[in-house]
Amino acid sequence: VYVDGVKVSTVDLKSSSTLYRQAIWTKTWSSSAKHTVKVVVVGTSGRPTITTDGLVYIK
């Protein structure tokens, strides 16, 4: 996960069971401003894809 062009996190979605309604990454700022969030998928052998339900922006 990149924020404003800087890598801030690596998220591993591997799980032995199905989980619902899980926040897998969050970010907060102390003041309002324009930001860019970029998710880069790094597919690996046996785990080549991801599925997301969406992104939430709360102002």
PDB file of N, CA, C, O and CB in Angstrom:
ATOM      1  N   VAL A   1       0.854  -1.172   0.000  1.00  0.00           N
ATOM      2  CA  VAL A   1       0.000   0.000   0.000  1.00  0.00           C
ATOM      3  C   VAL A   1       0.900   1.235   0.000  1.00  0.00           C
ATOM      4  O   VAL A   1       1.803   1.369   0.826  1.00  0.00           O
ATOM      5  CB  VAL A   1      -0.971  -0.002   1.229  1.00  0.00           C
ATOM      6  N   TYR A   2       0.633   2.117  -0.933  1.00  0.00           N
ATOM      7  CA  TYR A   2       1.387   3.368  -1.040  1.00  0.00           C
ATOM      8  C   TYR A   2       0.452   4.541  -0.729  1.00  0.00           C
ATOM      9  O   TYR A   2      -0.702   4.555  -1.158  1.00  0.00           O
ATOM     10  CB  TYR A   2       2.021   3.523  -2.465  1.00  0.00           C
ATOM     11  N   VAL A   3       0.951   5.502   0.003  1.00  0.00           N
ATOM     12  CA  VAL A   3       0.215   6.735   0.269  1.00  0.00           C
ATOM     13  C   VAL A   3       1.082   7.892  -0.203  1.00  0.00           C
ATOM     14  O   VAL A   3       2.215   8.062   0.247  1.00  0.00           O
ATOM     15  CB  VAL A   3      -0.153   6.877   1.795  1.00  0.00           C
ATOM     16  N   ASP A   4       0.536   8.676  -1.108  1.00  0.00           N
ATOM     17  CA  ASP A   4       1.256   9.820  -1.669  1.00  0.00           C
ATOM     18  C   ASP A   4       2.627   9.424  -2.226  1.00  0.00           C
ATOM     19  O   ASP A   4       3.606  10.159  -2.095  1.00  0.00           O
ATOM     20  CB  ASP A   4       1.426  10.898  -0.606  1.00  0.00           C
ATOM     21  N   GLY A   5       2.669   8.227  -2.860  1.00  0.00           N
ATOM     22  CA  GLY A   5       3.891   7.763  -3.512  1.00  0.00           C
ATOM     23  C   GLY A   5       4.895   7.081  -2.609  1.00  0.00           C
ATOM     24  O   GLY A   5       5.970   6.701  -3.073  1.00  0.00           O
ATOM     25  N   VAL A   6       4.581   6.912  -1.323  1.00  0.00           N
ATOM     26  CA  VAL A   6       5.506   6.292  -0.374  1.00  0.00           C
ATOM     27  C   VAL A   6       4.901   4.979   0.126  1.00  0.00           C
ATOM     28  O   VAL A   6       3.750   4.944   0.559  1.00  0.00           O
ATOM     29  CB  VAL A   6       5.812   7.253   0.821  1.00  0.00           C
ATOM     30  N   LYS A   7       5.692   3.894   0.062  1.00  0.00           N
ATOM     31  CA  LYS A   7       5.206   2.615   0.561  1.00  0.00           C
ATOM     32  C   LYS A   7       5.052   2.694   2.077  1.00  0.00           C
ATOM     33  O   LYS A   7       6.003   3.001   2.796  1.00  0.00           O
ATOM     34  CB  LYS A   7       6.167   1.461   0.163  1.00  0.00           C
ATOM     35  N   VAL A   8       3.833   2.410   2.553  1.00  0.00           N
ATOM     36  CA  VAL A   8       3.570   2.508   3.986  1.00  0.00           C
ATOM     37  C   VAL A   8       3.215   1.174   4.623  1.00  0.00           C
ATOM     38  O   VAL A   8       3.247   1.044   5.847  1.00  0.00           O
ATOM     39  CB  VAL A   8       2.461   3.484   4.232  1.00  0.00           C
ATOM     40  N   SER A   9       2.877   0.177   3.803  1.00  0.00           N
ATOM     41  CA  SER A   9       2.461  -1.095   4.389  1.00  0.00           C
ATOM     42  C   SER A   9       2.503  -2.213   3.357  1.00  0.00           C
ATOM     43  O   SER A   9       2.343  -1.984   2.158  1.00  0.00           O
ATOM     44  CB  SER A   9       1.055  -0.977   4.979  1.00  0.00           C
ATOM     45  N   THR A  10       2.721  -3.428   3.852  1.00  0.00           N
ATOM     46  CA  THR A  10       2.545  -4.635   3.067  1.00  0.00           C
ATOM     47  C   THR A  10       1.449  -5.431   3.759  1.00  0.00           C
ATOM     48  O   THR A  10       1.518  -5.664   4.965  1.00  0.00           O
ATOM     49  CB  THR A  10       3.888  -5.462   2.935  1.00  0.00           C
ATOM     50  N   VAL A  11       0.439  -5.850   3.005  1.00  0.00           N
ATOM     51  CA  VAL A  11      -0.696  -6.566   3.564  1.00  0.00           C
ATOM     52  C   VAL A  11      -0.722  -7.969   2.986  1.00  0.00           C
ATOM     53  O   VAL A  11      -0.688  -8.137   1.767  1.00  0.00           O
ATOM     54  CB  VAL A  11      -2.025  -5.822   3.277  1.00  0.00           C
ATOM     55  N   ASP A  12      -0.783  -8.974   3.844  1.00  0.00           N
ATOM     56  CA  ASP A  12      -0.878 -10.362   3.418  1.00  0.00           C
ATOM     57  C   ASP A  12      -2.292 -10.846   3.728  1.00  0.00           C
ATOM     58  O   ASP A  12      -2.696 -10.888   4.890  1.00  0.00           O
ATOM     59  CB  ASP A  12       0.205 -11.258   4.125  1.00  0.00           C
ATOM     60  N   LEU A  13      -3.040 -11.210   2.693  1.00  0.00           N
ATOM     61  CA  LEU A  13      -4.436 -11.607   2.862  1.00  0.00           C
ATOM     62  C   LEU A  13      -4.619 -13.115   3.055  1.00  0.00           C
ATOM     63  O   LEU A  13      -5.753 -13.592   3.081  1.00  0.00           O
ATOM     64  CB  LEU A  13      -5.234 -11.157   1.669  1.00  0.00           C
ATOM     65  N   LYS A  14      -3.542 -13.863   3.189  1.00  0.00           N
ATOM     66  CA  LYS A  14      -3.627 -15.315   3.371  1.00  0.00           C
ATOM     67  C   LYS A  14      -4.316 -15.636   4.693  1.00  0.00           C
ATOM     68  O   LYS A  14      -3.975 -15.074   5.734  1.00  0.00           O
ATOM     69  CB  LYS A  14      -2.219 -15.959   3.325  1.00  0.00           C
ATOM     70  N   SER A  15      -5.296 -16.551   4.642  1.00  0.00           N
ATOM     71  CA  SER A  15      -6.012 -16.965   5.836  1.00  0.00           C
ATOM     72  C   SER A  15      -6.436 -18.409   5.684  1.00  0.00           C
ATOM     73  O   SER A  15      -6.769 -18.843   4.581  1.00  0.00           O
ATOM     74  CB  SER A  15      -7.231 -16.060   6.097  1.00  0.00           C
ATOM     75  N   SER A  16      -6.430 -19.159   6.772  1.00  0.00           N
ATOM     76  CA  SER A  16      -6.857 -20.552   6.730  1.00  0.00           C
ATOM     77  C   SER A  16      -8.375 -20.676   6.770  1.00  0.00           C
ATOM     78  O   SER A  16      -8.916 -21.758   6.540  1.00  0.00           O
ATOM     79  CB  SER A  16      -6.244 -21.322   7.886  1.00  0.00           C
ATOM     80  N   SER A  17      -9.071 -19.567   7.065  1.00  0.00           N
ATOM     81  CA  SER A  17     -10.531 -19.587   7.078  1.00  0.00           C
ATOM     82  C   SER A  17     -11.062 -18.309   6.434  1.00  0.00           C
ATOM     83  O   SER A  17     -10.341 -17.320   6.303  1.00  0.00           O
ATOM     84  CB  SER A  17     -11.071 -19.739   8.526  1.00  0.00           C
ATOM     85  N   THR A  18     -12.323 -18.345   6.040  1.00  0.00           N
ATOM     86  CA  THR A  18     -12.962 -17.177   5.440  1.00  0.00           C
ATOM     87  C   THR A  18     -13.354 -16.194   6.539  1.00  0.00           C
ATOM     88  O   THR A  18     -14.007 -16.572   7.512  1.00  0.00           O
ATOM     89  CB  THR A  18     -14.204 -17.591   4.603  1.00  0.00           C
ATOM     90  N   LEU A  19     -12.959 -14.948   6.382  1.00  0.00           N
ATOM     91  CA  LEU A  19     -13.293 -13.909   7.348  1.00  0.00           C
ATOM     92  C   LEU A  19     -14.116 -12.834   6.651  1.00  0.00           C
ATOM     93  O   LEU A  19     -13.842 -12.480   5.505  1.00  0.00           O
ATOM     94  CB  LEU A  19     -12.011 -13.302   7.984  1.00  0.00           C
ATOM     95  N   TYR A  20     -15.112 -12.324   7.338  1.00  0.00           N
ATOM     96  CA  TYR A  20     -15.980 -11.302   6.780  1.00  0.00           C
ATOM     97  C   TYR A  20     -15.838 -10.001   7.552  1.00  0.00           C
ATOM     98  O   TYR A  20     -15.559  -9.996   8.751  1.00  0.00           O
ATOM     99  CB  TYR A  20     -17.433 -11.770   6.787  1.00  0.00           C
ATOM    100  N   ARG A  21     -16.036  -8.895   6.838  1.00  0.00           N
ATOM    101  CA  ARG A  21     -16.058  -7.550   7.430  1.00  0.00           C
ATOM    102  C   ARG A  21     -14.806  -7.239   8.243  1.00  0.00           C
ATOM    103  O   ARG A  21     -14.885  -6.776   9.381  1.00  0.00           O
ATOM    104  CB  ARG A  21     -17.276  -7.397   8.312  1.00  0.00           C
ATOM    105  N   GLN A  22     -13.676  -7.496   7.650  1.00  0.00           N
ATOM    106  CA  GLN A  22     -12.398  -7.232   8.295  1.00  0.00           C
ATOM    107  C   GLN A  22     -11.738  -6.015   7.663  1.00  0.00           C
ATOM    108  O   GLN A  22     -11.588  -5.949   6.443  1.00  0.00           O
ATOM    109  CB  GLN A  22     -11.473  -8.459   8.199  1.00  0.00           C
ATOM    110  N   ALA A  23     -11.350  -5.068   8.479  1.00  0.00           N
ATOM    111  CA  ALA A  23     -10.551  -3.944   7.986  1.00  0.00           C
ATOM    112  C   ALA A  23      -9.112  -4.428   7.921  1.00  0.00           C
ATOM    113  O   ALA A  23      -8.520  -4.750   8.951  1.00  0.00           O
ATOM    114  CB  ALA A  23     -10.694  -2.660   8.908  1.00  0.00           C
ATOM    115  N   ILE A  24      -8.548  -4.482   6.727  1.00  0.00           N
ATOM    116  CA  ILE A  24      -7.197  -5.036   6.594  1.00  0.00           C
ATOM    117  C   ILE A  24      -6.107  -3.971   6.590  1.00  0.00           C
ATOM    118  O   ILE A  24      -4.928  -4.271   6.778  1.00  0.00           O
ATOM    119  CB  ILE A  24      -7.103  -5.846   5.331  1.00  0.00           C
ATOM    120  N   TRP A  25      -6.517  -2.726   6.374  1.00  0.00           N
ATOM    121  CA  TRP A  25      -5.553  -1.624   6.421  1.00  0.00           C
ATOM    122  C   TRP A  25      -6.312  -0.332   6.660  1.00  0.00           C
ATOM    123  O   TRP A  25      -7.352  -0.103   6.042  1.00  0.00           O
ATOM    124  CB  TRP A  25      -4.712  -1.542   5.106  1.00  0.00           C
ATOM    125  N   THR A  26      -5.810   0.511   7.544  1.00  0.00           N
ATOM    126  CA  THR A  26      -6.434   1.809   7.795  1.00  0.00           C
ATOM    127  C   THR A  26      -5.349   2.875   7.888  1.00  0.00           C
ATOM    128  O   THR A  26      -4.188   2.587   8.177  1.00  0.00           O
ATOM    129  CB  THR A  26      -7.290   1.778   9.095  1.00  0.00           C
ATOM    130  N   LYS A  27      -5.756   4.093   7.637  1.00  0.00           N
ATOM    131  CA  LYS A  27      -4.838   5.234   7.724  1.00  0.00           C
ATOM    132  C   LYS A  27      -5.635   6.453   8.164  1.00  0.00           C
ATOM    133  O   LYS A  27      -6.732   6.690   7.657  1.00  0.00           O
ATOM    134  CB  LYS A  27      -4.116   5.499   6.352  1.00  0.00           C
ATOM    135  N   THR A  28      -5.107   7.214   9.084  1.00  0.00           N
ATOM    136  CA  THR A  28      -5.748   8.460   9.506  1.00  0.00           C
ATOM    137  C   THR A  28      -4.738   9.601   9.397  1.00  0.00           C
ATOM    138  O   THR A  28      -3.527   9.392   9.461  1.00  0.00           O
ATOM    139  CB  THR A  28      -6.296   8.343  10.965  1.00  0.00           C
ATOM    140  N   TRP A  29      -5.262  10.793   9.232  1.00  0.00           N
ATOM    141  CA  TRP A  29      -4.438  11.999   9.172  1.00  0.00           C
ATOM    142  C   TRP A  29      -4.936  12.987  10.206  1.00  0.00           C
ATOM    143  O   TRP A  29      -6.110  12.972  10.575  1.00  0.00           O
ATOM    144  CB  TRP A  29      -4.463  12.629   7.754  1.00  0.00           C
ATOM    145  N   SER A  30      -4.052  13.837  10.670  1.00  0.00           N
ATOM    146  CA  SER A  30      -4.417  14.811  11.699  1.00  0.00           C
ATOM    147  C   SER A  30      -5.162  16.016  11.129  1.00  0.00           C
ATOM    148  O   SER A  30      -5.818  16.747  11.871  1.00  0.00           O
ATOM    149  CB  SER A  30      -3.176  15.281  12.426  1.00  0.00           C
ATOM    150  N   SER A  31      -5.065  16.227   9.812  1.00  0.00           N
ATOM    151  CA  SER A  31      -5.783  17.344   9.196  1.00  0.00           C
ATOM    152  C   SER A  31      -6.251  16.943   7.798  1.00  0.00           C
ATOM    153  O   SER A  31      -5.757  15.977   7.217  1.00  0.00           O
ATOM    154  CB  SER A  31      -4.883  18.611   9.129  1.00  0.00           C
ATOM    155  N   SER A  32      -7.197  17.689   7.279  1.00  0.00           N
ATOM    156  CA  SER A  32      -7.764  17.399   5.966  1.00  0.00           C
ATOM    157  C   SER A  32      -6.825  17.873   4.854  1.00  0.00           C
ATOM    158  O   SER A  32      -6.310  18.990   4.896  1.00  0.00           O
ATOM    159  CB  SER A  32      -9.143  18.063   5.820  1.00  0.00           C
ATOM    160  N   ALA A  33      -6.612  17.009   3.863  1.00  0.00           N
ATOM    161  CA  ALA A  33      -5.773  17.347   2.707  1.00  0.00           C
ATOM    162  C   ALA A  33      -6.016  16.300   1.629  1.00  0.00           C
ATOM    163  O   ALA A  33      -6.619  15.259   1.893  1.00  0.00           O
ATOM    164  CB  ALA A  33      -4.246  17.413   3.097  1.00  0.00           C
ATOM    165  N   LYS A  34      -5.553  16.570   0.427  1.00  0.00           N
ATOM    166  CA  LYS A  34      -5.684  15.618  -0.664  1.00  0.00           C
ATOM    167  C   LYS A  34      -4.558  14.581  -0.565  1.00  0.00           C
ATOM    168  O   LYS A  34      -3.391  14.934  -0.397  1.00  0.00           O
ATOM    169  CB  LYS A  34      -5.651  16.346  -2.042  1.00  0.00           C
ATOM    170  N   HIS A  35      -4.924  13.296  -0.672  1.00  0.00           N
ATOM    171  CA  HIS A  35      -3.950  12.206  -0.619  1.00  0.00           C
ATOM    172  C   HIS A  35      -4.265  11.189  -1.706  1.00  0.00           C
ATOM    173  O   HIS A  35      -5.403  11.089  -2.165  1.00  0.00           O
ATOM    174  CB  HIS A  35      -3.949  11.529   0.775  1.00  0.00           C
ATOM    175  N   THR A  36      -3.259  10.443  -2.109  1.00  0.00           N
ATOM    176  CA  THR A  36      -3.424   9.377  -3.084  1.00  0.00           C
ATOM    177  C   THR A  36      -3.071   8.050  -2.418  1.00  0.00           C
ATOM    178  O   THR A  36      -2.002   7.909  -1.825  1.00  0.00           O
ATOM    179  CB  THR A  36      -2.541   9.625  -4.344  1.00  0.00           C
ATOM    180  N   VAL A  37      -3.984   7.076  -2.521  1.00  0.00           N
ATOM    181  CA  VAL A  37      -3.739   5.734  -1.996  1.00  0.00           C
ATOM    182  C   VAL A  37      -3.664   4.788  -3.189  1.00  0.00           C
ATOM    183  O   VAL A  37      -4.550   4.776  -4.044  1.00  0.00           O
ATOM    184  CB  VAL A  37      -4.864   5.290  -0.975  1.00  0.00           C
ATOM    185  N   LYS A  38      -2.599   3.998  -3.235  1.00  0.00           N
ATOM    186  CA  LYS A  38      -2.380   3.065  -4.351  1.00  0.00           C
ATOM    187  C   LYS A  38      -2.131   1.667  -3.779  1.00  0.00           C
ATOM    188  O   LYS A  38      -1.274   1.479  -2.916  1.00  0.00           O
ATOM    189  CB  LYS A  38      -1.171   3.527  -5.250  1.00  0.00           C
ATOM    190  N   VAL A  39      -2.896   0.689  -4.278  1.00  0.00           N
ATOM    191  CA  VAL A  39      -2.722  -0.706  -3.868  1.00  0.00           C
ATOM    192  C   VAL A  39      -2.049  -1.440  -5.016  1.00  0.00           C
ATOM    193  O   VAL A  39      -2.561  -1.450  -6.135  1.00  0.00           O
ATOM    194  CB  VAL A  39      -4.097  -1.380  -3.487  1.00  0.00           C
ATOM    195  N   VAL A  40      -0.910  -2.049  -4.745  1.00  0.00           N
ATOM    196  CA  VAL A  40      -0.151  -2.795  -5.744  1.00  0.00           C
ATOM    197  C   VAL A  40      -0.223  -4.279  -5.386  1.00  0.00           C
ATOM    198  O   VAL A  40       0.142  -4.673  -4.278  1.00  0.00           O
ATOM    199  CB  VAL A  40       1.340  -2.300  -5.818  1.00  0.00           C
ATOM    200  N   VAL A  41      -0.691  -5.088  -6.315  1.00  0.00           N
ATOM    201  CA  VAL A  41      -0.800  -6.531  -6.086  1.00  0.00           C
ATOM    202  C   VAL A  41       0.489  -7.200  -6.527  1.00  0.00           C
ATOM    203  O   VAL A  41       0.924  -7.045  -7.668  1.00  0.00           O
ATOM    204  CB  VAL A  41      -2.019  -7.133  -6.845  1.00  0.00           C
ATOM    205  N   VAL A  42       1.095  -7.944  -5.612  1.00  0.00           N
ATOM    206  CA  VAL A  42       2.298  -8.704  -5.913  1.00  0.00           C
ATOM    207  C   VAL A  42       1.904 -10.169  -5.840  1.00  0.00           C
ATOM    208  O   VAL A  42       2.007 -10.788  -4.781  1.00  0.00           O
ATOM    209  CB  VAL A  42       3.484  -8.361  -4.922  1.00  0.00           C
ATOM    210  N   GLY A  43       1.452 -10.730  -6.961  1.00  0.00           N
ATOM    211  CA  GLY A  43       1.035 -12.131  -6.997  1.00  0.00           C
ATOM    212  C   GLY A  43       2.220 -13.054  -6.810  1.00  0.00           C
ATOM    213  O   GLY A  43       3.288 -12.839  -7.383  1.00  0.00           O
ATOM    214  N   THR A  44       2.022 -14.079  -6.008  1.00  0.00           N
ATOM    215  CA  THR A  44       3.076 -15.058  -5.768  1.00  0.00           C
ATOM    216  C   THR A  44       2.572 -16.427  -6.190  1.00  0.00           C
ATOM    217  O   THR A  44       1.371 -16.598  -6.401  1.00  0.00           O
ATOM    218  CB  THR A  44       3.517 -15.062  -4.275  1.00  0.00           C
ATOM    219  N   SER A  45       3.446 -17.392  -6.317  1.00  0.00           N
ATOM    220  CA  SER A  45       3.078 -18.749  -6.695  1.00  0.00           C
ATOM    221  C   SER A  45       2.051 -19.298  -5.710  1.00  0.00           C
ATOM    222  O   SER A  45       2.277 -19.289  -4.500  1.00  0.00           O
ATOM    223  CB  SER A  45       4.324 -19.661  -6.747  1.00  0.00           C
ATOM    224  N   GLY A  46       0.929 -19.771  -6.227  1.00  0.00           N
ATOM    225  CA  GLY A  46      -0.119 -20.303  -5.373  1.00  0.00           C
ATOM    226  C   GLY A  46      -1.080 -19.258  -4.843  1.00  0.00           C
ATOM    227  O   GLY A  46      -2.143 -19.604  -4.329  1.00  0.00           O
ATOM    228  N   ARG A  47      -0.728 -17.982  -4.958  1.00  0.00           N
ATOM    229  CA  ARG A  47      -1.568 -16.877  -4.490  1.00  0.00           C
ATOM    230  C   ARG A  47      -1.447 -15.707  -5.469  1.00  0.00           C
ATOM    231  O   ARG A  47      -0.944 -14.644  -5.104  1.00  0.00           O
ATOM    232  CB  ARG A  47      -1.161 -16.435  -3.044  1.00  0.00           C
ATOM    233  N   PRO A  48      -1.903 -15.896  -6.706  1.00  0.00           N
ATOM    234  CA  PRO A  48      -1.655 -14.890  -7.745  1.00  0.00           C
ATOM    235  C   PRO A  48      -2.634 -13.708  -7.769  1.00  0.00           C
ATOM    236  O   PRO A  48      -2.388 -12.742  -8.491  1.00  0.00           O
ATOM    237  CB  PRO A  48      -1.687 -15.553  -9.067  1.00  0.00           C
ATOM    238  N   THR A  49      -3.727 -13.753  -7.011  1.00  0.00           N
ATOM    239  CA  THR A  49      -4.734 -12.693  -7.100  1.00  0.00           C
ATOM    240  C   THR A  49      -5.234 -12.276  -5.728  1.00  0.00           C
ATOM    241  O   THR A  49      -4.990 -12.947  -4.725  1.00  0.00           O
ATOM    242  CB  THR A  49      -5.905 -13.148  -7.957  1.00  0.00           C
ATOM    243  N   ILE A  50      -5.940 -11.150  -5.707  1.00  0.00           N
ATOM    244  CA  ILE A  50      -6.647 -10.723  -4.503  1.00  0.00           C
ATOM    245  C   ILE A  50      -8.063 -10.330  -4.895  1.00  0.00           C
ATOM    246  O   ILE A  50      -8.351 -10.089  -6.068  1.00  0.00           O
ATOM    247  CB  ILE A  50      -5.909  -9.538  -3.796  1.00  0.00           C
ATOM    248  N   THR A  51      -8.934 -10.268  -3.911  1.00  0.00           N
ATOM    249  CA  THR A  51     -10.296  -9.796  -4.108  1.00  0.00           C
ATOM    250  C   THR A  51     -10.577  -8.760  -3.030  1.00  0.00           C
ATOM    251  O   THR A  51     -10.296  -8.985  -1.853  1.00  0.00           O
ATOM    252  CB  THR A  51     -11.332 -10.976  -4.057  1.00  0.00           C
ATOM    253  N   THR A  52     -11.128  -7.636  -3.433  1.00  0.00           N
ATOM    254  CA  THR A  52     -11.499  -6.615  -2.447  1.00  0.00           C
ATOM    255  C   THR A  52     -12.974  -6.284  -2.581  1.00  0.00           C
ATOM    256  O   THR A  52     -13.543  -6.372  -3.669  1.00  0.00           O
ATOM    257  CB  THR A  52     -10.642  -5.336  -2.621  1.00  0.00           C
ATOM    258  N   ASP A  53     -13.581  -5.910  -1.487  1.00  0.00           N
ATOM    259  CA  ASP A  53     -14.971  -5.477  -1.505  1.00  0.00           C
ATOM    260  C   ASP A  53     -15.075  -3.976  -1.759  1.00  0.00           C
ATOM    261  O   ASP A  53     -16.092  -3.504  -2.267  1.00  0.00           O
ATOM    262  CB  ASP A  53     -15.655  -5.837  -0.188  1.00  0.00           C
ATOM    263  N   GLY A  54     -14.036  -3.227  -1.410  1.00  0.00           N
ATOM    264  CA  GLY A  54     -14.086  -1.794  -1.652  1.00  0.00           C
ATOM    265  C   GLY A  54     -13.164  -1.009  -0.757  1.00  0.00           C
ATOM    266  O   GLY A  54     -12.477  -1.557   0.105  1.00  0.00           O
ATOM    267  N   LEU A  55     -13.164   0.281  -0.980  1.00  0.00           N
ATOM    268  CA  LEU A  55     -12.423   1.236  -0.178  1.00  0.00           C
ATOM    269  C   LEU A  55     -13.418   2.194   0.454  1.00  0.00           C
ATOM    270  O   LEU A  55     -14.421   2.542  -0.170  1.00  0.00           O
ATOM    271  CB  LEU A  55     -11.369   1.997  -1.032  1.00  0.00           C
ATOM    272  N   VAL A  56     -13.164   2.619   1.658  1.00  0.00           N
ATOM    273  CA  VAL A  56     -14.050   3.542   2.343  1.00  0.00           C
ATOM    274  C   VAL A  56     -13.283   4.810   2.671  1.00  0.00           C
ATOM    275  O   VAL A  56     -12.176   4.769   3.207  1.00  0.00           O
ATOM    276  CB  VAL A  56     -14.637   2.904   3.622  1.00  0.00           C
ATOM    277  N   TYR A  57     -13.889   5.921   2.341  1.00  0.00           N
ATOM    278  CA  TYR A  57     -13.321   7.241   2.643  1.00  0.00           C
ATOM    279  C   TYR A  57     -14.322   7.958   3.537  1.00  0.00           C
ATOM    280  O   TYR A  57     -15.474   8.145   3.146  1.00  0.00           O
ATOM    281  CB  TYR A  57     -13.020   8.076   1.324  1.00  0.00           C
ATOM    282  N   ILE A  58     -13.907   8.356   4.715  1.00  0.00           N
ATOM    283  CA  ILE A  58     -14.780   9.063   5.657  1.00  0.00           C
ATOM    284  C   ILE A  58     -14.188  10.436   5.902  1.00  0.00           C
ATOM    285  O   ILE A  58     -13.032  10.564   6.305  1.00  0.00           O
ATOM    286  CB  ILE A  58     -14.942   8.273   7.003  1.00  0.00           C
ATOM    287  N   LYS A  59     -14.984  11.454   5.656  1.00  0.00           N
ATOM    288  CA  LYS A  59     -14.510  12.826   5.834  1.00  0.00           C
ATOM    289  C   LYS A  59     -15.140  13.426   7.051  1.00  0.00           C
ATOM    290  O   LYS A  59     -14.872  14.582   7.379  1.00  0.00           O
ATOM    291  CB  LYS A  59     -14.810  13.682   4.606  1.00  0.00           C
TER     292      LYS A  59
END
